[in-house]
Amino acid sequence: FIQCDLELAVLAILLCQTVKRAKIAVPVKSSQVLEQLAEKYGAKVIRTKTSTRRMMETAAGQNVNLLGEHLGRFIFPAFQPAFDAMFATAKLLELLAKNGRRLSEVAAEVPKITMVSKAISCPQEAKGKILRLIVDDHRDEEIDLTDGVKIFVDEGWILILPDPSRPLVHLYAEAKTEKQAQKLIDEYVKKIDAIL
């Protein structure tokens, strides 16, 4: 199966091989492998918020060639700035044909992606406090506040992302190994529990 961030990376590679200096938009929770691939092909990655509305607004207004996310939804703004499964399927076939490649060959080119996620219960009224205290804890480090708080650590990152409607906080982590990613998740679950 080719799914999640691997599927997004495959489409990104095919697009980069077809369009010079391509611009690809992805949500903040997508793998950093996309930046590695973009650098290899002279493309640019733009990080967006994770809501469908914000992704569609980015597709409509940022002059991007592709917007994709880990659930297998893709936007090709030249066609329309909305998710369209049928068009994405046709575009995938077109890009494979233009590049004379097999899907398995392109997938083999993608570096290993190791991500772990977890959702934890959190009262709605505590979400802001959690983010504020985590930002304070990491004010001298590299963080991304595009959506939630993304903290970069040695060879990886963790994203603390409050759910917009449910009493949950989502944690996403990427590292060299699944064990390292899980360790990041466990560390921040403890920090959030301490705050609560």
N, C-alpha and C positions, 0 to 999 in steps of 0.2 A: 504494500500500500504506500502511495505517496500522498501524504496529507499534512496538515498543519503547516508549520514553518518550512518544512521541506518542500511542500507544494509551492509555497510563496517563493522560496529561493530558486526553484526550477524555472518558474515563470520569469523571475527577475533576470536570471542568466540569459534565457532566450531573448528577452526584450533587449538587454544590454548588447547582445551580439547582433541585433538587428538595427537598433537605434543608437546613433552616436550621442554620447553625453546625456543618456537617458536620466529622467528624474522619476524616482519611485517613492511613493509615500506609503508608510506603514505605521500601525499603532505603536505607541511607546513600549508595549509589552512584547513586541516581536524580537526575534533573535538578533544578536549583534553580528551574526554571520552575514547578514545582509549588507552591513557596512563593509565587511571584508570583500565580498563579491563586487560591490559597487566600486570600491577602490581599484580592484583588479581590472575592471572594464572602463574606468574613467566615468562612472555614473555618479549620481548623487542620491542619497537617501534622506527623506524628510520624515521626521517623526510627528505623529498626530495624537490627538486625544483618542480614547478608545470607543466613544459613542458613535453609533451609525451616522447620526446627524453631522458630527464634527468631521468624520471621515469623508462624507459626501461633500461638505463645504470645502474641504481641502482639495478634493478632486476637481471641484468646479472652479476654484480660484487660485490654485498654486501652479498652474501650467505643468502638471505632471503627466507622464506617459502611462503610469500604472499606479493604482492604489490597491493594495491587497492586505488581507489579514489572515490570522491563523485558522479561522473557521472555514477557509476555502472560498471566501467571497472576494470577488475582484471587480474593480472598476477600470474601464478603459475610457477616460474622459473624452477622447476624440470622438467616441461614439455617443456616450451619454454619461453624465456624472452620477450614475447610480449603479448599484450592484446588479449584475446581469449574468446568470449562470450559463445561459445558452450562448451569449456572445463570448464569454470567457472561454468556453469549450472550443468554439470555432476559432478564436484567436490563438489558443494553445496549439491547435492543429496547424494553423497558418504559420506560426513561429517555428514549429518543428520542421515543416516543409521548407520554409525559407532557409533555414540553417542546415538542412539535410542531416538532422540528428534524430536519434531515438530517445524517447523519454528516459529510459534506463541509463543511457550514457550521460545525459545532463544531470540526473539525480546523483550519479556516482561522483560528479565533480563538486558537489556541495560538501563542505567540511561538516564533521559530526556536530549535531545540535543536541545539547543536553540541557533540558529545561525541566523544572519541577514547579508545581503550583499547589496552592492550598487556600481554602476559604475558611475564615474563622468568624465566629459570632462576635458582634460588636454593636452596642446600642447606637442608634442614629446620632444621639447628642454627643457621643464620645469620639466620633470620627475626626472632627476638626482638631481636637486636643491631641489625638494620637499623631496626626500629621505634623502639627506644630512642634511637638516635643521631639519627634524624630528629625525634623529639619534642624532644630536647635542643636541636637546631638552631633550632627554632621555638617555644621556650617562651614568648617574649614576643609571639607572634602569635596570631591566632584559629585554633584547631584544633578538630577534633571527633574524639573517641576512641570513638565508638559501636562501630565495627568497623574495625580497621586505624587508619590516621592520615589524616585529611582536613584538608588545609591550604587555607585560603582566601586567595586572591591577588586583585589588582585585577581585578574583573569576571570572576571564575572560581574554580575550585578544582581540586585534584588529590587523589586518594585512593590511598594505598598500602595494598593489602590482601593479606596472605599467603594463599595457598591452604591450606585446612585439611588436605588429604591429599596433595597432589602437591608436588614440589620447585619451586614457582613463586611468584612475587609478581605480583599483578595491579595494573596502574596504570590509573586512570580519570581523565580530565580533561575539564572543561567550560570553555568560554570563549566570547567573542563570535564568534570565527572559528575555523575548523578549523586554520588555521595557528598561532594562539595556543595552542590546545589541544595540538597536536602539539609545540609548543615546550616546553610544560610537561612533557609525557611525556619528551621527549628530555633535558631538564634533570635529571629525577629518575632516569632510567636511568643517567646519568653518575654521579650521587651514589651510587646503589646499587652500581654497578660499583666505585666508589672504596672503599666500605665493604667489599665482598667482596674 
